[in-house]
């Protein structure tokens, strides 16, 4: 299981990670990553927060992964999961809960994050 990891690697390194995990896995390989490329920069020098690659739904399906969209529509969020705008009719924790509760499973391409699981 690699949660929010693969996007911090160059594409070729991410593919190597994928193959290595598939080789040693007993059951399933799971990746949780932004849907497509999501620009993200460093917060501090050498903090490894920068996104170096993006992983598309169609690409992961070609590698044999099942896809589940998560965390609501990506159009609502920017870097570091920050909301791009805040609905005035929600306050505090409710605005966060609202974006998480949106059903993105039917449209993983437009979801903020995607969960990729191999058929293992």
Protein Blocks (a to p, Z undefined) as FASTA:
>chain_A
ZZhklmmpcfklmmmmmmmmmmmpmkbccddddehjdddddfbghklpacfbdcdfklmm
mnopacddehiafklpcehhiafbdcfkbghjlmmmmmmmpcfklmmmlpmbdcdddfZZ
